Amino acid sequence: MDFIDDFAAFLSASPSSYHAAAEVARRLDEAGFSRQQESAEWDAPGRGYVLRDGAVIAWVRPDDATPTTPFRVLGAHTDSPGFKLKPKPTLRRQGWLQAGVEVYGGPLLNSWLDRELELAGRLVTRDGREHLTRTGPFLRIPQLAIHLDRGVNNDGLTLDKQRHTAPVFGVGTQGDLIATLADAAGLSAHDVVGYDILTADTQPPRRFGQNDELFAAGRMDNLSSVFAGLTALLEAPQDAAHTSVLAAFDHEELGSASRSGASGPFLSDILTRLSGGTERQRLQAYADSWCVSADAGHGIHPNYPERHDPENTPMLGSGPLLKINANQRYATDAHGAALWARACTEAGVATQEFVSNNTIPCGSTIGPLTATRLGIRTVDVGVPLLSMHSARELAHTGDLAALGAAVDAFFAGV
């Protein structure tokens, strides 16, 4: 349970993608990794990392690495669905103070109702400096009482994304969200000229259920994979025949099309600098490289079994998923399946396959994007969840730890 307790602490420290990347960086610093600035010249250290906005790429590079040394990449993402603060965010309506928010990604809207939420993210001041901030419990999206919506339990809940999702944070007219966020960061609101602020649920992660085997928390899609990759990288051998890499991207929930997303140049930029040499030598390195794209997947829901493939019914507690899709929404192929089987066997953990019901199209991951951009062979995996994209998702403690063990084996070179 040490792994689970540490994961809970990691989640609590990571209410936004910017906090998650900063927490990864903090732990890397403690372990002796060297932060590199992209704007500077550098000879890649054996253990280093680069922070770009809400994304981070870190590596363990063998001392005898050459331009053709291959890479083992664990790809994941730091962002999660929710709500993002709009411009002119402080609203005054019907005597209430509210926050103007825009839907970020594809959250289960109803799961965000009647929860104590916080605002978290980054502020940028006039001097161009970036400051992390978080408010702690501060807002709530109140649901309409059943007395005023008598048919809700029969007709279903319908939420208008503009009218029904603005959280309340006070009454009266005296309030300013930017001032509150600036104060939380020790700044003056006058100096804040830019911000990227999102909502997060403030209920702490919790083990529960029979034998405390179930685990509930927000943002496990996909901080479960970021944490597994981080813990494995901290133990990765420096005498391997490859460079081990953690690539934790931002903006996956929006399609990854950003400078810090998987469709952007971040990973290519860093691998180019790590490899050195000629383009031909780098392509040789890529030809022998692997990427494990780790992102949460779906376990079978006992109340909705018809939404799953009838023969492939992954259970929480039966190991991490190998994610397969005929239309390459996941990048897994036969060679990737074999690699993942070897990693799980070496780690002594079970694994199980996930494939969608033919009538319900699956989502996608960074896997196909990375394979397309770099030509690196890629396999898609992840822990099974219930309530994915809820403000509070459900996992099994055994699966979370098993993913970390399998990534350990992957970085060790199975």
Secondary structure, DSSP 8 states (H G I E B T S, - for coil): -HHHHHHHHHHHT-SSHHHHHHHHHHHHHHTT-EE--TTS-----SEEEEEETTEEEEEE--TT--TT--EEEEEEE---SEEEEEEEEEEEETTEEEEEEEEES---GGGGBT--EEEEEEEEETTS-EEEEE-SS-BBB----GGG-TTHHHH-----TTTS---EEEESS---HHHHHHHHTT--GGGEEEEEEEEEE-S--EEESGGG-EEEES-HHHHHHHHHHHHHHHT--TTSSSEEEEEEES-GGGTS-STTSTTSSHHHHHHHHHH-S-HHHHHHHHHT-EEEEE--EE---TT-GGGB-SS----TTS--EEE--TTSSS---HHHHHHHHHHHHHHT---EEE-B-TTS-----HHHHHHHHH--EEEEEE-EEBSTTSSSEEEEHHHHHHHHHHHHHHHHT-
